Amino acid sequence: MRITKTDAENTCCKCKQRAIYSVIHKDKTFHVCQLHKPTITDILRAEGHIVNLKGKEYVLFSGLLDLAHRNGLESLTSRIIHFDMEKGECVHEATATGARGSYIAHGDSTPENTGKMVASAFIRMSETRSYARVLRLYLGTGMCSKEELPPQ
């Protein structure tokens, strides 16, 4: 789904107000006003970046990263702010910077709060969780990412 501002004289397909956006989805174009512009969640859902687990929706990291790049993401960095190999704890701090501003978020991980397949990669999981959180802040979506969840 792509959304562009338009100067053309079009009418919103939902309410007949003057359309200020063109929404292109699956080779079809829709014209919408500010009130009916798709939200970040609408875009993620339309592109298959939202999964349903036990009746609740979660966004995928891949969708957050893709959408952030399309919304002016310029830099995504992380650093370890706490690491204890004996206790199996790791905390990362991630920073996202771009057209929407700069945001900082944290992600933690232990072998116990990751899935069995990635328990030995708890340091990388901490980084992924921090990235997911900071991208959610950057995009302004409150939906939790699947990667932030403990094992099911």
C-alpha positions as CSV (number, residue, x, y, z in Angstrom):
1,M,0.0,0.0,0.0
2,R,1.3,3.4,-0.9
3,I,-0.1,6.8,0.2
4,T,0.7,10.0,-1.6
5,K,-0.6,13.5,-1.1
6,T,-2.5,14.8,-4.2
7,D,-3.3,18.2,-5.6
8,A,-5.8,16.7,-8.1
9,E,-9.5,17.5,-7.7
10,N,-10.8,14.2,-6.4
11,T,-13.5,13.2,-4.0
12,C,-13.1,10.9,-1.0
13,C,-14.4,7.4,-1.8
14,K,-16.0,7.2,1.6
15,C,-17.6,10.6,2.4
16,K,-17.5,12.8,-0.7
17,Q,-15.2,15.4,0.9
18,R,-12.3,16.7,-1.1
19,A,-9.6,14.0,-1.2
20,I,-6.1,15.0,-0.3
21,Y,-4.5,11.5,-0.5
22,S,-4.3,8.8,-3.1
23,V,-4.0,5.3,-1.7
24,I,-2.7,2.7,-4.1
25,H,-3.3,-0.9,-3.0
26,K,-3.1,-4.0,-5.1
27,D,-3.0,-2.0,-8.4
28,K,-6.2,0.0,-7.4
29,T,-6.2,3.7,-6.5
30,F,-8.5,5.1,-3.9
31,H,-8.9,8.8,-3.1
32,V,-9.4,9.7,0.6
33,C,-9.7,12.7,2.8
34,Q,-7.7,13.3,6.0
35,L,-10.4,11.6,8.1
36,H,-10.2,8.4,6.0
37,K,-6.5,8.2,5.4
38,P,-5.3,4.6,6.4
39,T,-3.5,4.3,9.7
40,I,-0.2,2.7,10.3
41,T,-2.0,-0.4,11.5
42,D,-4.2,-0.4,8.4
43,I,-1.1,-0.4,6.2
44,L,0.6,-3.1,8.2
45,R,-2.5,-5.3,8.1
46,A,-3.0,-4.8,4.3
47,E,0.6,-5.9,3.7
48,G,0.4,-9.0,5.8
49,H,2.7,-7.8,8.6
50,I,0.2,-8.5,11.4
51,V,-0.4,-12.0,12.9
52,N,-3.1,-13.2,15.1
53,L,-2.1,-15.3,18.1
54,K,-4.8,-16.5,20.5
55,G,-7.2,-13.9,19.3
56,K,-4.8,-10.9,19.7
57,E,-3.0,-9.1,16.9
58,Y,0.8,-8.6,16.9
59,V,2.9,-6.7,14.3
60,L,6.0,-8.4,12.8
61,F,9.4,-6.8,13.0
62,S,9.9,-7.1,9.2
63,G,6.8,-4.9,8.7
64,L,7.9,-2.3,11.2
65,L,11.3,-2.1,9.5
66,D,9.8,-1.9,6.0
67,L,7.3,0.8,7.0
68,A,9.9,2.8,8.9
69,H,12.1,3.0,5.8
70,R,9.2,4.2,3.8
71,N,8.6,6.9,6.5
72,G,12.0,8.4,6.4
73,L,14.1,6.2,8.8
74,E,17.7,7.3,8.4
75,S,19.5,5.5,11.2
76,L,18.8,2.5,13.5
77,T,21.5,1.8,16.1
78,S,21.8,-0.3,19.3
79,R,24.1,-0.8,22.2
80,I,24.3,-3.2,25.1
81,I,23.6,-1.4,28.3
82,H,23.6,-4.5,30.6
83,F,25.1,-7.9,30.1
84,D,25.6,-10.7,32.6
85,M,26.5,-14.1,31.1
86,E,26.3,-15.8,34.5
87,K,22.7,-14.7,35.0
88,G,21.9,-14.9,31.3
89,E,20.7,-11.3,31.1
90,C,21.0,-8.8,28.3
91,V,19.5,-5.3,27.8
92,H,19.9,-3.3,24.6
93,E,19.1,0.4,24.0
94,A,18.1,1.2,20.4
95,T,17.8,4.5,18.7
96,A,15.8,5.3,15.6
97,T,16.3,8.6,13.8
98,G,14.7,10.0,10.7
99,A,12.0,12.3,9.3
100,R,9.7,11.7,12.3
101,G,12.4,12.5,14.9
102,S,14.6,10.5,17.2
103,Y,13.4,7.8,19.6
104,I,15.0,5.6,22.1
105,A,13.7,2.3,23.5
106,H,15.0,-0.8,25.4
107,G,14.7,-4.5,25.0
108,D,15.7,-7.3,27.4
109,S,16.1,-11.0,27.0
110,T,17.1,-14.1,29.0
111,P,17.3,-17.7,27.8
112,E,14.1,-18.2,29.9
113,N,12.0,-15.5,28.1
114,T,12.9,-16.5,24.6
115,G,11.8,-19.5,22.6
116,K,13.8,-22.8,22.9
117,M,15.1,-22.4,19.3
118,V,16.7,-19.0,20.1
119,A,17.6,-19.4,23.8
120,S,21.3,-19.5,23.0
121,A,20.8,-16.3,21.0
122,F,19.3,-14.2,23.9
123,I,21.8,-11.4,23.2
124,R,20.6,-11.0,19.6
125,M,16.9,-11.4,20.8
126,S,17.5,-8.5,23.2
127,E,18.7,-6.4,20.3
128,T,15.7,-7.4,18.1
129,R,13.3,-6.5,20.9
130,S,14.8,-3.1,21.4
131,Y,14.6,-2.5,17.6
132,A,11.0,-3.5,17.5
133,R,10.1,-1.2,20.4
134,V,11.9,1.8,19.0
135,L,10.4,1.3,15.5
136,R,6.9,1.1,17.1
137,L,7.7,4.5,18.8
138,Y,9.0,5.9,15.6
139,L,5.9,4.9,13.6
140,G,3.5,5.7,16.4
141,T,1.9,2.3,16.8
142,G,1.0,0.9,20.2
143,M,0.6,-2.7,18.9
144,C,3.1,-5.0,20.5
145,S,5.4,-6.9,18.1
146,K,5.5,-10.7,18.0
147,E,9.2,-10.6,18.6
148,E,8.7,-8.9,22.0
149,L,6.6,-11.8,23.3
150,P,7.9,-14.5,25.7
151,P,7.7,-18.1,24.4
152,Q,4.1,-19.4,23.9
